[in-house]
Amino acid sequence: MKLLDILSKDAVVATLSARDKEGVLVELSGALVAAGKVSSAAAAVPVLLERERLGSTGIGEGIAIPHGKLRDLQGVVAAFGRSVPGVEFESMDGAPVHLFFLLLAPENSASAHLKALARISRLLKNRSFRDELLQTDDREALFDVIAREDAKS
């Protein structure tokens, strides 16, 4: 699975305005609605918050991959958001999160959901990729950085 199979340019938020966990989930879910990938942020946000109650999806090093499953989706979808100041997200390392990849998957898609999580995790292991995402402040340029990294492997 390639990241660009599930992420569209319209679902990239170059500068998140949210300053807390719920705000980030609302803003990124809204980006998926605006991109035509999800019908309602009101349906997505409670699912994402419930997943966060099980344990933070902030994996450390300024990264979070909030995710959940929705009944009416046709396939896995993703949004990306960047916060320069960072957001307190109860990350494993206690540090603020700057880079967010939000995933939503159909309820019956365990395999595709796990493949998407693995793909994002693998890409984000590359420190220079993370640094480039942090230093790029335009939606198109961010999408291009993601596309270039996605094409490498």
Secondary structure by P-SEA (a helix, b strand, c coil): ccccccccccccccccccccaaaaaaaaaaaaaaacccccccccaaaaaaaaaacccccccccccccccccccccccbbbbbbcccccccccccbbbcbbbbbbbccccaaaaaaaaaaaaaaaccaaaaaaaaacccaaaaaaaaaaaaacc
